[in-house]
């Protein structure tokens, strides 16, 4: 059912959104058309998880709050169909094992040859700076043997500012960098060190694409919604 919804939504939403938002897309040729791949992006707005799948010509799986899938009535059905149709999967953020569950879900998607979207910062930036990446992205890349395509988003914070329920008209830029393939690069390097090195490389690439100042610290502030 989800694949049918994805097909229907992807045939309608991307052309419509592109016509309205007119996003500038750079480096799309860097996204492999098949096989496992991680799209590691900066995170400025809730709508980031909609913008990236709209411009990528293959299904990209992101995780979304479980509440979006559990509503009742007509509104709940619409919400569930929308997020499922966009290829999103639910995660219970209140579960203490949510982080591990998220990694397991991502590994499953990658193991099936899919594309998985991830925000190494962990949560949205409130001040426009790029925060230090958490090493989950490297863990996934090294475990699955999947390349990482860095993504730099610009303007999505104006497209849907924090607290806004609906997107607005704003120019958006989506830049995809060259894939970073970890295969064979960290042989003999302790696993923790390898994850840190790879994550930092990914974040430097994201910073170059987005033009953001690097904060140098983790973003520990929880998003409002």
C-alpha positions in Angstrom: 0.0 0.0 0.0 2.8 2.4 0.9 4.5 1.8 -2.4 1.3 2.6 -4.3 0.8 5.8 -2.2 4.4 6.8 -2.9 3.9 6.3 -6.6 0.8 8.4 -6.6 2.2 11.2 -4.5 5.5 11.2 -6.3 3.8 11.6 -9.6 1.8 14.7 -8.4 3.7 16.4 -5.5 7.2 16.9 -7.0 6.0 18.6 -10.2 3.6 20.8 -8.3 6.1 21.7 -5.5 8.8 22.5 -8.1 6.4 24.7 -10.0 5.5 26.6 -6.8 8.8 26.7 -4.9 11.2 26.5 -7.9 14.0 25.0 -5.9 17.6 25.3 -7.2 19.1 21.8 -7.4 22.8 21.3 -7.7 24.8 18.1 -8.1 21.9 15.7 -8.4 24.1 13.5 -10.6 26.0 12.6 -7.4 23.0 10.6 -6.0 23.2 7.0 -7.1 20.1 5.9 -9.0 20.2 2.5 -7.3 21.8 0.7 -4.4 22.1 1.6 -0.8 23.0 5.2 0.0 22.8 7.6 2.9 21.8 11.2 2.2 23.3 13.2 5.1 21.9 16.7 5.3 21.9 19.8 7.5 18.6 20.4 9.2 16.8 23.8 9.2 13.1 23.0 9.1 10.5 20.2 9.4 10.0 20.6 5.6 13.5 19.3 4.9 12.2 15.8 4.9 9.8 16.8 2.1 12.1 18.9 0.0 14.8 16.2 -0.4 12.5 13.5 -1.6 10.8 15.9 -4.0 14.0 16.6 -5.9 15.6 13.1 -5.7 14.4 10.8 -8.5 14.2 7.8 -6.3 12.5 6.9 -3.0 14.2 8.3 0.1 13.2 7.1 3.5 13.2 9.4 6.5 12.0 8.8 10.0 9.0 10.8 11.4 7.4 11.1 14.7 5.0 8.2 15.4 2.2 10.6 16.2 1.9 11.4 12.5 0.8 7.8 11.8 -1.5 7.2 14.7 -4.2 9.9 14.4 -7.8 8.9 14.2 -10.7 10.0 11.9 -10.3 11.6 8.5 -7.5 13.9 9.6 -5.5 11.0 11.0 -6.1 9.0 7.8 -4.9 11.8 5.7 -1.8 12.4 7.8 -0.9 8.7 7.8 -1.4 8.4 4.0 0.7 11.5 3.4 3.7 10.4 5.4 3.5 6.8 4.3 3.2 8.0 0.7 6.3 10.1 1.1 8.2 7.0 2.2 8.5 8.0 5.8 8.6 5.5 8.6 7.4 6.1 12.2 9.7 6.2 15.2 8.6 6.5 18.9 10.8 9.3 20.3 9.5 8.7 23.8 10.9 5.1 23.7 14.3 5.0 25.5 15.4 2.6 22.7 14.4 5.0 19.9 17.9 5.7 18.8 18.8 2.0 18.5 15.4 1.3 16.8 16.2 4.1 14.3 19.6 2.6 13.4 18.0 -0.8 13.0 15.4 0.6 10.7 18.0 2.5 8.6 20.2 -0.7 8.3 17.1 -2.6 7.1 16.4 0.1 4.4 20.0 0.1 3.3 20.2 -3.7 3.4 17.3 -3.7 0.9 19.2 -1.4 -1.4 17.3 1.7 -0.4 18.2 5.4 0.1 18.0 6.6 3.7 17.9 10.3 4.7 19.6 11.3 8.0 20.4 14.5 9.9 23.7 14.0 11.7 23.1 17.1 13.8 20.2 15.2 15.4 17.7 18.2 15.5 17.0 21.4 13.7 19.4 24.3 14.0 17.8 27.4 15.6 20.5 29.9 14.9 21.5 28.9 11.3 24.8 27.4 12.3 25.8 23.8 11.5 26.3 21.7 14.6 28.7 18.9 15.1 27.5 15.6 13.6 26.7 12.6 15.7 28.4 9.4 14.6 25.2 7.4 13.8 25.7 8.3 10.1 29.2 6.8 10.1 28.0 3.7 12.0 25.4 3.1 9.3 27.8 3.8 6.4 30.4 1.5 7.8 28.0 -1.3 8.9 26.1 -1.3 5.6 29.0 -0.5 3.3 27.0 2.3 1.9 28.3 5.6 0.5 27.3 8.9 2.0 26.1 11.7 -0.2 26.4 15.1 1.8 23.4 17.4 1.3 23.4 21.2 1.9 20.0 22.8 2.2 19.5 26.6 2.0 16.2 28.5 2.5 14.1 25.8 4.0 14.0 27.7 7.3 12.2 30.5 5.4 10.0 28.0 3.5 8.6 26.7 6.8 9.9 28.5 9.9 9.9 26.7 13.2 6.3 26.9 14.6 4.7 27.4 11.2 2.1 24.8 10.3 2.2 25.3 6.5 5.0 26.0 4.0 5.3 29.5 2.6 6.8 30.8 -0.7 10.6 31.0 -0.4 13.5 30.1 -2.7 15.2 26.9 -1.7 18.6 25.5 -2.8 19.4 21.8 -2.5 23.1 20.9 -3.2 24.3 17.3 -3.4 28.0 16.7 -2.9 30.2 13.9 -4.2 29.6 10.5 -2.5 31.9 9.6 0.3 32.6 5.9 0.1 34.0 4.5 3.4 35.0 1.1 1.9 38.5 0.1 2.9 39.4 3.6 4.2 39.5 2.7 7.8 41.0 -0.7 7.9 42.9 -1.1 11.2 41.5 2.1 12.6 39.6 1.6 15.9 35.9 1.6 15.3 35.1 4.7 17.4 37.9 6.7 15.8 36.7 5.6 12.3 33.2 6.8 13.0 34.4 10.1 14.3 36.7 10.7 11.3 34.0 9.8 8.8 31.3 11.9 10.5 33.6 14.9 10.6 34.4 14.5 6.9 30.7 14.4 6.1 29.9 17.5 8.1 32.8 19.4 6.5 31.3 18.5 3.1 27.8 19.6 4.3 29.2 22.9 5.5 30.8 23.5 2.1 27.5 22.9 0.4 25.3 24.9 2.7 27.7 27.8 3.4 26.9 27.6 7.2 29.2 28.5 9.9 30.2 25.4 11.9 29.3 25.7 15.6 31.8 23.2 16.8 29.5 21.9 19.4 26.5 19.5 19.5 23.0 20.8 19.2 21.3 19.6 22.3 18.2 21.8 22.2 15.0 19.9 21.6 12.8 21.1 18.7 9.4 22.6 19.7 7.5 20.5 17.2 
